[in-house]
Amino acid sequence: QVQLVESGGGLVQPGGSLRLSCAASGLSFSIYHRGWYRQAPGKQRELVATITSARNTHYADSVKGRFTISRDNAKNTVYLQMNSLKPEDTAVYYCNVAVRENDTVYWGQGTQVTVSS
């Protein structure tokens, strides 16, 4: 059974920083692509960042230059470092893993990030 658990969310002031973590279990994840998505109230879930097995990265334009995705394969963990946070970054953040062998994307339960003064 594949399980992904996000952590590190919370309340932060505009301009502040948070680091999200996503710990995975049930597979060896080093060869798989990983990603972060977010969903704000009243909006569709959207891509934030992705990282491949080769550590190539992609970012949404809205977070480029402020967020950094990374991975620690030994810990089966992917991170999202979020700097210069804005109120519009407020959302539930979800991590995922894409398993090519069965064409399946697995999702975590999400962690709330609130940016407010």
TALINRA-V615671 format. One record per residue. N is the residue number from 1. RES is the residue in one letter. PHI is phi in degrees with one decimal (* if undefined). D_LAST is the distance of its C-alpha to the last C-alpha in Angstrom with 2 decimals. Layout:
BEGIN
((N:RES:PHI:D_LAST) (N:RES:PHI:D_LAST))
END
This chain:
BEGIN
((1:Q:*:40.02) (2:V:-87.2:37.08) (3:Q:-137.0:33.74) (4:L:-125.1:30.37) (5:V:-128.4:27.47) (6:E:-86.0:23.94) (7:S:-152.6:21.70) (8:G:103.5:18.73) (9:G:-72.7:15.92) (10:G:162.7:12.92) (11:L:-98.5:9.19) (12:V:-141.6:7.71) (13:Q:-77.6:5.06) (14:P:-53.2:6.52) (15:G:89.0:9.90) (16:G:-82.6:10.37) (17:S:-133.2:13.39) (18:L:-143.6:15.01) (19:R:-121.8:18.69) (20:L:-92.6:20.11) (21:S:-123.9:23.72) (22:C:-135.0:26.34) (23:A:-90.5:29.48) (24:A:-117.9:32.54) (25:S:-146.7:35.85) (26:G:101.8:39.09) (27:L:-147.0:39.97) (28:S:-88.9:40.27) (29:F:-96.9:37.46) (30:S:-62.6:38.29) (31:I:-92.9:40.19) (32:Y:-109.0:37.68) (33:H:-71.5:34.93) (34:R:-124.8:31.40) (35:G:-152.3:28.28) (36:W:-120.6:24.64) (37:Y:-127.7:23.61) (38:R:-144.1:20.60) (39:Q:-138.1:20.41) (40:A:-90.2:17.62) (41:P:-55.7:18.19) (42:G:76.7:21.16) (43:K:-123.8:21.93) (44:Q:-77.8:24.65) (45:R:-62.5:24.32) (46:E:-131.4:24.24) (47:L:-67.7:25.31) (48:V:-108.0:22.90) (49:A:-161.0:25.47) (50:T:-133.5:28.97) (51:I:-142.5:31.23) (52:T:-88.0:35.00) (53:S:-62.1:37.46) (54:A:-87.5:38.23) (55:R:69.3:34.55) (56:N:-73.2:34.36) (57:T:-123.8:30.83) (58:H:-140.6:29.41) (59:Y:-130.1:25.90) (60:A:-64.0:24.47) (61:D:-57.4:24.10) (62:S:-69.0:20.41) (63:V:-117.5:19.76) (64:K:-58.8:22.77) (65:G:88.7:22.27) (66:R:-113.3:18.93) (67:F:-109.3:20.11) (68:T:-135.3:23.30) (69:I:-98.6:25.41) (70:S:-148.5:28.07) (71:R:-143.5:30.53) (72:D:-121.0:32.54) (73:N:-66.3:35.69) (74:A:-62.9:37.11) (75:K:-102.8:34.23) (76:N:51.1:34.02) (77:T:-127.7:30.31) (78:V:-115.8:28.12) (79:Y:-121.5:24.77) (80:L:-132.5:21.85) (81:Q:-85.5:20.06) (82:M:-117.4:16.80) (83:N:-116.5:15.58) (84:S:49.4:13.44) (85:L:-66.4:11.32) (86:K:-119.0:10.17) (87:P:-55.3:8.70) (88:E:-70.7:12.47) (89:D:-80.0:13.14) (90:T:-60.5:12.02) (91:A:-177.2:15.48) (92:V:-88.8:18.10) (93:Y:-102.8:19.75) (94:Y:-121.1:23.52) (95:C:-104.4:26.11) (96:N:-145.8:29.74) (97:V:-139.5:33.16) (98:A:-102.5:35.98) (99:V:-104.0:39.40) (100:R:-69.9:42.07) (101:E:-61.1:45.00) (102:N:-122.2:44.14) (103:D:50.9:41.90) (104:T:-123.1:39.09) (105:V:-110.3:35.33) (106:Y:-102.9:33.76) (107:W:-121.7:30.15) (108:G:-83.5:27.90) (109:Q:-85.4:26.11) (110:G:97.0:22.59) (111:T:-135.6:19.41) (112:Q:-81.2:16.02) (113:V:-119.1:13.15) (114:T:-123.2:9.73) (115:V:-111.6:7.14) (116:S:-159.3:3.77) (117:S:-90.4:0.00))
END
